[in-house]
Amino acid sequence: MNIAKTMDVKITIIDREGTAHHVDAQTDMAMNLMEVIRSYELAPEGTIGICGGMAMCASC
């Protein structure tokens, strides 16, 4: 029996105030960086990724 093992990617995100946030991004969720930042609520609501990752809102 093969059991797939998932790994987390460790990312350091520095916000606009200069605070470093160390987060674990799960590889089995297929999330892009914008989605990781939103899931950890590192940016105020409505300030990042309001376009859904289509690079249209220029918040990234």
N, C-alpha and C positions, 0 to 999 in steps of 0.2 A: 504494500500500500504506500503510494507516494503522497506525502502531505506537503503542499506548497507552503513555504515559509515566506512571510512578508517582512520587509525591512522598512524602517523609517529613515528618511533623509533628514539630517540635522541641518537647520538653516538658521543663520543669524540675520535678523532684519533690523536695520537701524531706521527708526522713524524720523519724521521731519523735525522733531525736537532734539534729536541726537541720542535717544534712549535705545539701547540694544535689547532686542527680544530674541531669546533662543527658543526655537520651536522645532517640533518634530512633524515632518510632512509624511503622511502615510503613502507608500507607493502603490498600495492596492486600491486606492480611491481615485486614481487618475485625475488629481486636481492640479491645476496650473498654479503659479505663484500668486496670482491675484486671488484665487479662491482660497488658498491657504491663509493669506492675510485677512480676508473677510471672515473665515471660519474662526480665527483666533481673536477677532474683533480688535485688531491693532489700529485701525483707522476709524475715525468717527463715521457713523452711518451717513451714506450719501456723498462721501468724499473720495471714495476709490471704487472703481469697478462698476460704476452705475450703467456702463454700456454692456456689461456682461463679458468683458474680455475681448471685445472687437476692436480695441484701440481707437475708439471714436470720442471718448470723453477726455482724453489727455491727462487723466489722473495718475496714470502709471508713468 
